[in-house]
Amino acid sequence: MKKLCMLTVLLVGCYSYIVAQQKSTTDWLINNQGYKTAVTATAQDITIANGLISRSFRTSPNVICTDYRNLINGDQLLRAVKPEARLIIDGKAYQIGGAYGQSQQAYLLPDWLQQVKGYTDFQFDKYEVLPLKAPLKWKARSWSFPVTQISGKDLVFYYKSTIPVLKGIEVKVHYEMVDGLPLLCKWLEIENKSLQPLLLDQVVNEILATPEEESAVVGSVQKMQVPHNIYIESNYAFNNAMKANLSDQTTHWKTDSTYTSQVNYDLQTPCLLEVYPEVPVGIKLMPNEHFTSIRTYELLLDSYDRERNGLAKRQMYRAIAPWTLQNPIFMHLVSTDIQKVKDIVDQCAATGYEGIILSFGSGLNMEDTSAANIAKFKSLADYAHSKKVLLGGYSLFSSRRISDEDDVINPLTGKPGGAFFGNAPCLGSKWGLSYLNKLKYFIQETGFDIFENDGPYPGDVCASTVHPGHTGLKDSQWKQMELQKELYHWLCERGVYINAPDWYFLDGTNKIALGYREVNFSLPREEQLMLNRQNIFDGTWEKTPAMGWGFVPLSEYQGGGAAATIEPLKDHLTVYQQLMIQYYGAGIQACYRGPRLYDADVTKDLVRQTVNWYKKYRDILNTDIIHLRRPDGRDWDGIMHVSASLPQKAFVLLYNPTAKTITRDIQLPMYYSGATQSINIREKDGPAKKYLLDRGYNAHLKITIPAAGYTWLVAE
């Protein structure tokens, strides 16, 4: 009975990892240093593995994926062989690698591989193993959490075809495995070495027959659960949802009619994963031209726990998009008056702020490349740099009308209108191409450090046949996305920090909104405090703190009057400070939008002290968040940063939204801090006290939180 009770405690402990026998030092989310990628090969079998995941292939009768395994918990992700990829060329499908003929599709036995037949459209030629390269060149001009250079192996299979219409077409399929993460990236290269143009309609760069997540006798693919143990994300995501899964344009869970032994009578189980852009590529690949597909990241998950899976995704971003770890302190200035800009530069230097974004409504126009405009903003950037302050600005792209000639053309009407934002320019139009060149010229000539792009290209298709950046409707989305990506790559390489309200992280952007409703910033200040904490709590399950930004309307924004704003700042110091504590304490930069950071010495001191507090604990405040209790206005709420590698193992922020002082027994889950037996915790700058951890790695504290206030704790 005693053993049964002990087991129950282990199972219900929120952050005890699977079973008690797991040692925290072997959990990759605590220490991932020992998991290095290696490729091993025999006469006909090749395996790429890093101790966390493995993927195996047989090269005869063609390249066949025979095993795809999560080594952490033993999950097998493969139930049947399929092609390794697929090309749609001039309307016809051609398989790359793979095999068919497996009679039982519910599971795969090694002996059955002798019976399958290989597809012959594109056949295996050779393979090579390369060191893993970073997908983008980038440099940082602003503060960044320490970055570890990405490492691993790139297993590349080469394919050729003997089919007459495909002669001269060479395909490379990459399988990149990252050291220290249960992560694999798959992508394709296509080289047209023939003498004829290639009509490349679509590229399917992953096909996996996976075990089903659930069995249902009746049900549809739209309603049934998809496998939880593989998370897919590609660098082709948009729709302004400010959330990865809702922005995804490439992950397709389908039925498999060849799997006739499934429980579902109508064969509607979602158990076949295919990855490709929702809107087909639709391009013409000319002789000697090279095509690179989207990059698809496959993160294998070992748990149903939301926090653990969120931590895994955040670790993925830290590895594959390290530019997202930059997190400069900035404000939004609502003026471009020369003296006002210089005054704010001085205020930033005096308080520890590191950057200024000339906001929407400020009068900045980066499309104006006249000598006078360039000279004005170069002078301001030079002045900011002399005070060690970054300067940048805002540019609107999508939700605007340019002209009938330059706007996206609706394929249903043949006229402008009907875009994501109603009217929008086409990035492939003459105006769009000029817009890109003007932005580059302005940023390069002025020395701007930050670019905030509002309404970047959100996937609009364009039926124009006269825009120079695309040939017609079919290639309009792909070509516009390529143009946008090239801009972000260019900026990333030059160290220009990018705010963009869509999920372009994997192509060089640094930050996106947490997720918010703009009209909420016209609500009373006290309500904004609570709503902002909810936004922070909800917006950090999958994003690191540095990946999200919030908003603080110092001056009026979309109405609300005096009750909604912080101005005059000296009259609302308590709210001003708590807003800063909430955001800085979460490691999140807010857009403090207004004409100034302080309006009196007392305000200046408050801002400087709060920024100094943040900088003192900056490293731990930029680590990942453990979600303790969501704000509901009725009782305490809080978050906790954790790190197994920093001197501070955890940083806790606790809030009391009620009108009375409260004392609560609070459980702090310390598992991901790396602590196993005990932890020293102090409240603010008070003395540290040793707390023994229970069998679920939890510390138990009694904490008093002042009315309508907060407190913070440091664990070391």
N, C-alpha and C positions, 0 to 999 in steps of 0.2 A: 504493500500500500504506500509505503514511504517513497519507493522508487517511482511509482505511478504519479504521485504528487510532484516529485521533482521533474519528471518528464513534462507534466502539464505546464509547470512554470516556464520551462525552456521553450515550449511551443508557443505560448502566448506572449512571451517577451517580444516587444515590438522590433527590437533590433538584434536579437540573438540570431546568428546566421545559420539557419537550417537545422543544425544539430550541435550539441555541446562539444562534440569531438573536434569541430573545426577550430583551429588555432587562428587568432586574429592575424598573426604574422604571415599566414599563407593566403589570406583573402586578398585578391588583387586590388580591391577597393581601398585597402589599407596599406599594402606594400606590394607593388607590382614589379619589383626590380628583377626577379628571377625568371621572368617569363619571356624568353628570347625565341625568335622565330627561326626555324630550320626547315630545309627542304631535303627530304630523303627519297632516293629512287632505287628501284630494282629494274629488272629487264623490261617490265611492262607496267609497273605501278609507281606512282609519284604521290607523296604526301607532303603537304605544307602544314606546319603545326607550331604552336608557341606555348604549349602547356596549359592553355585555357581553352582553345578550340583547335580542331584539325579538319582538313578537307583533303580527301584522297581521290585519285584518278587512276583509271586504267587507260593505256594508250592504244589498245587493240581491242576490237577492230577499228575504233576511232577513240578520241578522248571521251571518256565516260566518267562522270562524277559518281563514285561508288560508295562514298561515306562522307558525311558532314556531321560533325559531332561537337557537342559542348562537353569539354573535358572536366568542367567544374562539377557538373551533376550527372553526366553520362547521357544526356538527351541526344537521341539520334534524330536529325532533321530531314532524313531522306528515306522515303518509302519506295521509290521507283526511279529508274533511269529516264532521263529526258535529254533533249538537245542542250548543249551548253549555251547557245545563243541562237538568234534567228535574224535574218535580214529579209526585208520585203523590198525587192528590186523590180521596178517596172511592173508592180502589181502582183508579183509572184513571190511566194515564201521559199526561202532557202535555209536549211538547217546548218548550224555550225557545230561540228562534233556531235556527240550524243549517240544514243542507240534506241532501238525499239525491239519489241518481241518478248518483253517480260510478261508472262501470262498472269501471274498473281501480282496485283499492284498495291496490295495492302502493306507489304513489307518486302524487303530485298535480302535474299540469301546469296552469299558469295558464289556458291556453286552455279547459280542461275546465270552468272555473267558469261559462262561458256555458251549459252544458248542464244543470247541476244545478237542482233545484227546492227552494225554501225550505219548511220546516215552517211551518204556519199556526196552530198552537195558540196560541203567544204571539209576536206580531210586533213588530218594532223600531218604536219611537216616536220616540226622540231620544237624544242622548248629551250628556254634559258632562264636563269635565276639572276636577278639584279638586286642591288641594294635599294631599299625604299627611298624615294625622293619626296620632298615636300611638294604638295600640289601647286603652291604659289610661292613666289618670292615676296618677301615683305620685310619691312623694318618699322621700328617704333620710334616716334618722336615724343611720345608721352609715357606716363607711368604704366608699367605692366607688371602683373604677377609674374614671378620667375617662370621662364619657359624652358621645357626640356625638348631638345631636338628630336623630332620624330625618327623612329628607326624601325626596321623590319625587313622583310623580303618581298620581292615582286616576282611571282612565278608567271611566266609569259608563254602561252601556247601559240604557235604559228600555224596558220591554215592556208591551203591553196585549193583550187578547184580544177577539175578536168572538164567541167561542163563548158561547151564552147562560148556561151554568152558571159561566163564568169572568168574566162581566162584572163590573166593579168590582174585579177582582183586579189589582193593579199589582206588577210585579216589577222590581227593579233588580239588575243583575249588575255587581259591582265587579272591576276588574283593577288592583290596586295594584302599582306597580313602585318598588322602593327604589333610591335613588341609591347608586352604588358597589358594588352587589352583583348577581350574576346571579340575582335573586330576584323572584318575582311572587307576590302573594297574591290569591286569588280567593274571593269570598263573595257571598251573595245577601241581599237584603231583600225581604220580601213584605208588602204592605199590603192588608188586606181592607176595601175601601171599599164592599162590597156590603151588603145588608140581611140576609144569611144567614150563619150560621156555616160555616166552611170546615174540612172534615176533612182535615188535612194529614198524610198517612201517611208520606211520605218526601221528602227534598230531595237530589237528586244535583247537587252544585255544580261538578263538572268531569267532562267526557267528552273523552278524547283518543285518537285512533287513531294510535298511535306506530309507528315502524319496530321490527321485532323485534330483540331482543338476539342471538339465535342462531336458526339454522334447523336443524330436525331432521325427518327424514322420518317418524319415529314418536316419540311422547313425549306427555306430558300437561302441562297448564297448571300443575299442582302441582310438576312436576319441572324444567321448563325455566327458564332464566334470564330475569329480567325486565330491561328496559332499565336500564343502569347510569347513564345520563347525566341522569336526573331523579330528585331526591330529594323525597319528599312528606312533609309533616308538618302535621297539623291540631291545633287546640286542642280535641281530643276524644280524649284518650289516657289509658289507665289499665290496670292489672292487676298493679301492684307489681313489675314486672320491673326497674324502675329503669334502663330502657334505651328509647330512643325508638321504634325499629322494632318491638320486642316489645310496646310499650304501645299502638301505633297501632290504632285502631278504624275507620279510614275509608278506607284505601287498598286498592283491589280491582283486581287485574290479571286481565283476562278474555280469553276467546277472541272472535274476530270472524268470524261465519259468512258475512258478506258479502265477506270477503277470501278469495276462492276460488283465487287464484293463489299462495298461500303454499306453502312446501315441505311442511309437515306434511299428510299425507294425510287425517287426521281433523280438520283445521282446529282444532287444539288449541294453537296458538302463543299465549302471553300477550302480546298486542299492543294491547289496548284497556284504557285506564285509566279507571276511574270512581271518584269520591270521594263517599262518603256514610257516615253512621253505620251500623255493623253491625246494631245494634238500631234499627229505624226510629223516626223522630221521634214519630209517633203522637199528635199534639196536635190539639185543636179550636181553630181561630183564629176568634175571635168578630168581629163587625162592629166596624170601627175599630181592631182590634188589629194590632200590628206584629210581624213575625217576623224574626229575624236568624239566618242559618245559621252553621255552623261556619266558621272562617277556615282556608283551605287554602294553605299556603306551598309553592311550587314552586321548588326550588333547582336550577338547571342546573349539572351537573358536567362538567368538561372533561378528566377523567383517570380512570384505573383505580387510581391511587396512593392507598392507604389514608390516609396522612398528609395529603396534599393535600385529599382529600375531607373528612377530619375537620376540617381547618383551615377549610374553607369552611362547614361546619355550625356551627362555633364562632363564626365571624364573623357568621353569620346570627343566632345568639342574641344576640350583642352589640348588633345593630341592632334586632331586633324585640322583645327582652325585656331591655332594659338594666338592669332591676331585679336581674337575676341577677349583675350585676357588683359588687353589694354583698358585702362579705366581712368582717364583724366577727369579732374574736377572742373566742371564748366558751368557757365550761366548763359542765359538767352537775353541778349540786349535788344531792346525794341527801337533802337535809333542807329543811324549811320552818321549823325552829326560828328564832325571831327573832334570837337572838344569833348562831347559826351562819351565818345569811344575812348578817348585818352583818359578821361576821368575814371571810367570803368576798369581800364587796364591798371590804373593806379590802385583802385579798390581791390582788384584781384591780387595784385602784388602785396598789398597790405594785409590781406586776410588769408593768403595761402591758396586761393583759387588758381587753377592752372590753365584755364582756357575760356574763351568767349566765342559764342556763336551769334552772329548777327542774324536775328530771328526773322521769321515771317512778319511782314508789316514794318520792318526796320527801314526799308528803302533800298536794300542791297539788290543789285541786278548783275549777276555774274555773266549774263549774256551780253552785257555792254562791254565790249573790248576796246573801246576808244582809249586813246592815249591818256586823256584826262582821268577817266574812271580807273584805269590801271594804276596811274600814278597816285591817286588818292588812297586806294586800298593797299598798295605796296607800302606807302608811307606809314599807314596805320599798322600794318603787319610788322614793319621794321620797329615801330615804337613798342608794340607788344613784345616782340622778341627781345628788345633791349631790357625789358622787365621780366624776362623768362616766363612770358605768358603766351599761350597759343591763341591764334585768331583764325576763325573760319566763318562760314555762312551757309545760308539756306537757299535752295533752289527748288521751285515747283516744276514738275514735269507733266504729270498725266492729266489731272482734272482741269484742263484748260482747252480752249479752242484756238487753233492757229489759223487755218484756212481750209477751204474745200480741197485744195491741192495737197496739203500736208497732213490733214487729219487721217486717222484710220478709217477705212471705207468698210461699211457694213456689208458683208456678203449677201445678206437677204434683200437689201434695198439698193445697193450700189451707190450709196451716199454716206456722208459722215453721220455719226450718231449711233447709239446702241453699244458703245464701248463700256468697259467696266465702270468708268466714271462718267458715262454719258457721252461726252465728247473728249477726245484725247488725240494728241499728235501721234503720228507713226514715227518710231525711232529710225526707220529706214527711209523716211522721206528726205527731201533736200533740207527741210528745216531741221529734222531730227539729227541728221549727220552734222549739220552746221552747229547745232546745240552741243553735241559732244565735243566738237573741236573747240568751240568757244569756252566751254568749261575747263578743258585742259589748258588752254592758253591763259585764261584768267588765273587759274590756280598756280600754274608754273611761273607766271610773270609777277604775281603779287607775293608769292611765298605763303599763301594760306595753308593752314595746318589741318583744318577740319572741313568736311563737306557733309552737309545735311541735305539729303535728297528726298523730297516729299512727293509721294505718288510716283515712284519709279515704275517702269513698265510692268503692268500686272497681268501679262498674258494675252493682251488683245491680239486678235488676228486682223489682217488687213487685206482686202480684196483688190487693192490698187495694183495695176500692172505697169505703172510708170514710175514708181518710187525706186530710186537707184540702189537702195539697201536691201531689196528683196525682189524676186521675179514675179510673185503673185500671191494668191491666197495660201497655197500649200506650204510654202517655205517661210511665210511671214512671221509666225511666232518664233520659230527656231532662229531665224536670222536676227530678229530684234533682240532676243535673249542673248545671242552671241555678242551683239553690239554693246549691250548693257554690261555683260560680264567683262568685256575688254576694258571698259571704263573703270570698273571696280578693281580689276587686276592692276591697271595703270596707277591708280591712286594708292593701292596697297603697297606696291613696289616702292613708291616714293614716301611712304610713311604718313600719308594723309589719312586722318581718322574719319570713318564713314558712319554716319547715322542714316539708316534707311528703314522705312516702315514696312518691310517685307522680309521673307526668310531667305536672304541672300548670303548668309554667314559662310557657306562653303565656297563662295566666290569672292571673299575679301572684305565684306562689310563687318563692322565692329559691334554695332549695337542696334537694337530694335526696342520698341516700346514694350513695357511690361504687359500691356493690355489694359485699356481704360475706356471710359465713355467721356468724351470731351465736355459735354454739358454738365457733368458732375463737378467741374471746377468753377461753376457758378453757384454751387450750393454753399451754405454757411461753413465757415472755417472748421468748426467742431465736427461737422459731418465729413468734411474732407479728410480729417485726421484718421477717422475710422475706415473710410473707403480706401484711402491710400494704403493702409496696412493690409486690408483685404487683397488689394491689387498686388502688393509685395508677396504675400503668402501664396496667392494663386499663381503668380507669374514666375516662381522660382522652383517649380517642381522639375522642369526640364532645362531651364536656362541657368547658367552660372550668374552670380550677381553682376558681373561686368557686362553681360549680354543684354541687360534690360535697362531702360531709362523710365523715370517717372516724370511728374510735372507738378510744379508749384507756382501758381499765379501770384507773383508779388504784386502786380497791378491787375486791374480788372481784365478778365478774359471771358468772353461770351456772356456777359451780364452778371447779375448777382449783386452788384452794388458793393457798398462798403462792407457788408457782412461776409462777403466771399473772399475778399482780398487780404493780404498781409500789410499792404500800405495803409497808413503810414507805419513803417516797420517798427519804429520805437514804441508804438502804442500796442503792439501785438507780439511782444518778445517771447512770451510763453509758447504761443502756437508756432511762431517762427522757429524757435529752438526745437520743439518736439518734431516738427516736420523734418528738420535737418537730421535729428537723431534717428528718426524712423528710416530715412533713406540711407544716410551714411552708415548707420548701424547695420543695415542689411547689405552694405557694400554696393549700393545702387546710386548712380548719379541721377538726380532730378534736373529737369530744365527749370531753373529758377528764372522765370521770365518777368522782366520788368526793366525799369530805368536805372536801378542801382542795387547794390548788395547791402548797403547800410546808409542811414540818414542821420545818425548821431553817434557820438563816441560809445555810448552804452551798446548800441547795435553793432558797431564795429567790433567791440570786445567780444560780444556774444558770438558773432560769426567766426572770428579768429580762434576763439577757444574751442568751438565745436569742430572746426576744420583740424585744429591741432590734435584734438581727441581722436578724430578719425585717422589722421596720419600716424599717430602713435600705435594704433592697432590695425593699420591698413592691411597688412598681410593676412591676418586671421579673418578680417572682415571681408576679404575677397575670396575666401574659401567657400565651399559649398554649404548650403543651408539644410538643416534638419528641421522639419516642420513640427512644432510642438502643439500649438492649439490655434485654430483659425479665429480671427476676431469676430465676435458676435454682439459686442456691446453689453453683454450681461455679466461677463466674468473676465478673468485674465486671459490674455493671449500672448503668444511669443514664438520666437524662432531661435535657432542655435546654429552657429557656424562650427564646423569641426575640421581638424587637421591632425593626421598622425605623424606629420613631419616637422611642424613648426614648434617652437617653444611653448606657445599657447595652444593647448589641445582643443579648447572650445571657447566660444564667446557667446553668451546668452543675453537676449534682450526680452524683457517681460513688461507688459503694459497692463494698466488698470484703467478701463474706460468708465468706471462707475464713480459716483460722487462721494464714496466713502473709502477710507483706507481698508485694504483687505490683506489677510494673511492666509497663505495657501501651502499645502503640501504638494510639491511639484517633483515629478520624476523626470530626470534628464538622461536620455539614452546616449551612453558614452561609447558604444561599440566602435563607431567609425572614427573615434579619436585615437584608437589604438590602445587605450587603457584597458587593462584586464582585471586588476585587483582593486585598485584604489585611485583616487584623483584628488588633487588639491584645488579647492574652489574658493575664490574671494569675491565679495560683493563690492563693486567699484574699486576704490583704492584701499579697502579695509584689509584686515589680516586674513591670510588663507587658512582654511580649515580642511582637514583630511576627511574624505568620505569613502567608505568602503562600497564597492559595487556589488549588486546582487548577481544572481546567476544569469540574469538577462543583460548584464553590463550596464545597469541603471544606477544612477546616484539619486538619493532621495533627500530633498531639502525642504525646509520650512522657510518661506520667503514672505516678507511684508512689502507691499507695493502701495505707494501713496495714492490718494484719490486723484483721478484724472491725470495720472502720472506714469512713471516708468522707473525701472531699475535695470542694472546690467551686472553680469557676472563674468569672471574670467577663470577658466580651468587650466591648470598648469601641472 
